[in-house]
Amino acid sequence: MNQSPAPPKQFMTLAGLAVLGLLLIRFTAGPGSSDFLRRTGGIVLILSGPLMIAPLFMVKAGGMTPLVDTGIYSLVRHPQYLGYMGFSIGFSLMSQHGAGYGLALCATVFFALQARAEERQLVEVLPGYAAYCGRVPRFNMAAGLWRRMRHG
């Protein structure tokens, strides 16, 4: 069986390190002083959870799988990365620490770069992926919901 090459992971490693730093700040520096930002961060964390978990049940781990374009994947192409971005932003809002905001920004950028690197590979090896990219937004869930409401 001809296996496709593993997706590049350099950006994922950098994003993971930024998230670890963010968690370290959050749990050592304590919560921020703004109740509004702490609550907003908590809401963002709660909303991020399903985005991170749902894909685990929809895509076979390891190796190449057929294109999945149903469920959450009909709204956004990278729900897990969107969830990870929300996770980072949520924790930064809870900590309200300057370094935390910086690390959340870095993590978000690295997750976005990782998604783009994976897409370049998937267009090459997965039939129909380029057309899927034309139909479904990368991270904009509002646009994905709007498209689904208009086109069914």
N, C-alpha and C positions, 0 to 999 in steps of 0.2 A: 504494500500500500504506500502510495507516495504522500508523505507528510509535508504539509506546508511549513515554512520556517517559523520559528517562534516569534511572536511579536516583540518589537523592541521594548526594553524595560527601563532604559536610563532615566526617563522622566518620571516613571512610577517610583523608582528608588528615591529620587530627589523629593517627590511629593510626600512619600512616606516619612522621610526624615523631617520635613517641615511639619507634618502632622504630629510626629512624636515630640518635637520641640514645642508645638502649640499645647499639647496635652500636659507636658511638663510645666509650662508656664501656668496653665489653668489650675493645676492641682497644687502648685507650690506658692503661687502669688495670691491665691484666693479669689473670690468673686469680686467683680467690679462694683462700683458704688451705685450705678444707675439701675433701679428696679426695672425700668422699661426695657433697657438693653438686655438685661439678664433674662427677662421673660421672652423677649423677642428671640434671643439665642436659643432658649429652650424650645420654643415653637419650631424654629428652623431645624433643630436636632430631631424633634419628633417627626417632622415632615420628611427628613432625609432618610430615616430608618427604612421605610418601605422601598425607597429607591435603591438602597444598598442591598437589601435582602431579596426582593422579588426576582431579580435576574438569576440568582443562584438556582432557582427552581425552573427556569426557562431555558437555560443554555447548558449543554453538556460540558463539564469541566475537561480541559485538556483536548488537544487535537482540533481538527476542523469540524464544525457542525454546519448543517444547512442554515441558510439565512432565517433568522427569527424576526418576523415583522408583525407580530400580534401582541396583544396585551400592552404592557408599558413600552415595548419596542415599537409600537405603532404611533407613539407620542413623541419619543425622543430616541436617538440612536445610542446614547450612552447613559442610561439611567444610573448605573453604578457610579460612574465618575461624577455625574450631577449630584448624587447623594453624598459622595465624598467631599465635594466642594461645599455643599450645605453643612456637612458635619464640621468642616474647618471653620466656616463662617460662623456657625452657631457657637462653637467653643470660643472663638475670638470675641464674640459679642458678650458672652458670659464673663470672660476674664477682664475685658476692657483694658487690656494692657497693650501699649504701643508695639512691643515686640510680637505680641500675639496677632495683632492686625497685620503686621508685616509677614509673619509666617503663614497666615491664612491666605494672604494675597499670593505668596510664592506657591503654596500648595495648589491653589486654584489654577494658576498659570501652568504649573507642571502637569496637573491632571488634564487640562485642555490640550497641552502639547502631546501628552501620551495618547489621547484620543485621536488626534490628527495623524500621529505616526502609525497607529493601528489601522486607521482608515486607508491610508496610502497602500498598506499591505493588503487589506481586505478587497480593495478594488481590483487588485491583481489576481487574487486567488479564489474569490467567492463570486460565483455567477449571480448576477442581479444586484450586487451591492451598490454599484454606481447608480442604478435607477432608484434603489432604496434611499440613497443619500439625497436624491432630487425630491423625494416625497416627504421625508421625515427630517425635521430639524435636529441638529447635533445636540443641543442642550436646551433649547427654548420650548419648555413644556407648554406654555400658554399658546404659542403658535401651533404646536402639535394638537392641542385640544381644539383650537379654532378650526384647523384644517379638518379634523374629524367631524366636528359639528356641521361644517359646510358641505363636506363630501361624503359623509357616512362611513 
